[in-house]
Amino acid sequence: MLIKEEFLKERRQGMKIPAKVVMKIISVKGTCEAKHEVGQEFDLSGDFTVGMSGHPKAICTALFYAIYPNYRVLRFGGSLPWEKDPDTILVACPDPFNPVVIQLQRVKE
């Protein structure tokens, strides 16, 4: 079944403009293999890379996979009911021995 172009155009017009989302490292326990440090910030709506390259704008692959679903929630206007601030989500790195906790923040411009 083909979807009519008119339907798709109508759906696109109703979509929200993506919001800017900033990721901030707020806690590191142990030794992060990607060398993430408390206070580091990444503009996820801008220029960053994923991987263990050591580049200052590089986000660890495991951490990126952990944040990605929540990043999409904030980017497109959603929130999580258990978070106190609808513009903020806390996420932990999946490494149980060297956990990194990050804060995702939707920035209203």
C-alpha positions in Angstrom: 0.0 0.0 0.0 1.4 3.4 -1.0 1.1 6.3 1.3 -0.2 9.4 -0.4 2.1 12.4 -0.6 -0.6 14.6 0.8 -0.8 12.6 4.0 3.0 12.7 4.4 3.1 16.5 3.8 0.4 17.0 6.4 2.3 14.8 9.0 5.6 16.7 8.4 3.9 20.1 9.0 2.7 18.9 12.4 6.1 17.9 13.6 7.9 19.9 16.3 11.1 21.7 15.4 13.9 19.8 17.2 15.1 21.4 20.4 18.7 21.9 21.4 19.9 19.3 23.9 23.1 19.5 25.9 24.8 16.6 27.7 26.8 17.3 30.9 28.9 14.8 32.8 27.9 15.2 36.5 29.5 12.2 38.1 32.4 9.8 37.4 33.2 7.0 39.8 36.3 4.9 39.0 38.2 5.3 35.8 36.2 6.1 32.6 37.9 4.4 29.7 36.8 7.2 27.4 38.3 9.8 29.8 35.1 11.6 30.4 35.4 14.0 33.3 32.9 15.9 35.5 31.9 19.2 33.9 32.4 18.1 30.3 29.6 19.4 28.1 28.5 18.3 24.6 26.0 20.1 22.4 24.1 17.1 21.0 22.4 19.3 18.5 25.8 20.4 17.1 29.2 19.0 16.3 30.2 15.9 18.2 31.6 12.4 17.4 30.9 9.0 18.8 33.8 6.7 19.6 36.9 6.3 21.7 39.2 8.5 19.6 40.3 10.8 22.5 39.0 13.8 20.5 37.5 16.5 22.9 34.1 16.2 21.2 34.1 12.4 21.3 31.4 10.6 23.3 32.0 7.0 24.3 29.9 4.6 22.1 28.4 2.8 25.1 27.4 6.1 26.7 25.9 7.4 23.5 23.8 4.2 23.1 22.6 4.7 26.7 21.5 8.3 26.2 20.2 8.1 22.7 16.5 7.2 23.5 16.3 9.9 26.2 18.0 12.4 23.9 15.3 11.8 21.3 12.6 12.3 23.9 13.9 15.7 24.9 14.8 16.7 21.3 11.3 16.3 20.1 9.3 17.8 23.0 8.7 14.8 25.3 9.6 14.3 29.0 9.8 11.5 31.5 7.1 11.4 34.2 9.5 10.5 37.0 11.9 13.4 36.4 11.2 16.5 38.5 12.2 18.9 35.6 10.5 18.1 32.3 13.5 19.5 30.4 16.1 17.3 32.2 16.8 13.6 32.2 19.6 11.8 34.2 21.2 8.8 32.5 24.0 6.4 33.7 26.7 4.8 31.7 26.2 1.0 31.4 29.7 0.3 33.0 28.8 -1.0 36.5 32.4 -0.7 37.7 33.1 2.8 36.5 29.7 4.5 36.2 29.4 7.9 34.6 26.2 9.8 35.2 25.1 12.5 32.8 22.4 15.1 32.6 20.6 15.7 29.4 19.1 19.2 29.3 16.7 20.6 26.7 17.7 24.2 26.1 14.8 26.5 25.2 16.0 29.1 22.7 
